[in-house]
């Protein structure tokens, strides 16, 4: 694994409606790394992920992808950057008027400029990768939550992103559908995809995370491997939070 | 009674000629309204603020003035003032189109605003430009949602088009009046006009309903609320 970081974030700050949501967030992500964001809701995880894709333009700070600083003032630069950073939303946001195949193929055609046939070949390959080859003609309303999230992952993968941002990808799912989505994400990690993921699936975090960032009130207050932060003897804030989470959910 | 019947039967070819003109004015008006209304809706939702204000002023004006007044204002007023000589039917079509543009813009705006913001964000996240996101994601969805409102607008414009009669356009209403004043069969001819308008409304609304079904997407749009 190359040691040059794929993503470098420095002193990111963002206020929304006059209220500071992120204050001075910095971290680096290595190629193939799985970073997990944990923390109470309202702690800034979602805003951080949206800032990393410039869906929210940060007020201050720099983001470097592959050594290139992103210039938020250049729309062209922004559009090009976003193509390289995949985004998975909690509520999927599949395009409601398009079937699964077109959901994946549309950006390939419109953004990457592929022909229809070429785009569909690639889209089919990505749908196969998430195990949905037989669902390509179905519309979002005809898919289960887990299937929708897998289509949205296929849609992001088709753009060949250098980094994937996942904003609580299983939070809106019924418990029995969480597994299929996490399995797909595990597969991506195994294939070497770099990911930053907000999640509270602690079993997944323990086994998959290379590093945990614990965020509260817009600041990363703890940072370390799962072994470090979830070690009972160290009494970290992260562990405390996760223990409470387990109580609410009846053991995770 | 027989005489009334004969008059109506005899007048049918003449009235149908007027029907063609009415249909032309209504379709033309709907089309102009679409061509004006859709960009105005997009400008009002996504455009810079000053553009939004302009759209609001336009809508405020055309929704605030009766069609009859607009017809006089443009045909006898503005078009004359600029010595723009166009026939009554064309003038009526333009005025209906401009007024309909105001109403249609608000139909489309409502549909756009009803879409989940996540649709646009997902497109942005994939690298779509704003323009691409509007053309490929927002409008295909918003237009589907607009069809019921559009069908309503058609039925309103169709009936507003009868006012073109006061400009001297020889559409349905003008022709029934013309025959009625010569034959004194006012009731029978008014009923005949009723029948023609009724059929035009029914056919148009039916056609739009069929279009709605044709472009329907499973689980999306007005069909789903039932």
Interface residues (C-beta under 8 A of the other chain):
Chain A: X53 X55 X75 X79 X80 X82 X83 X85 X86 X87 X89 X91 X93 X94 X95 X96 X97 X98 X106 X107 X110 X111 X139 X140 X141 X142 X152 X155 X156 X159
Chain B: X116 X118 X119 X121 X122 X123 X124 X125 X126 X127 X128 X129 X132 X136 X137 X140 X141 X144 X217 X218 X219 X220 X224
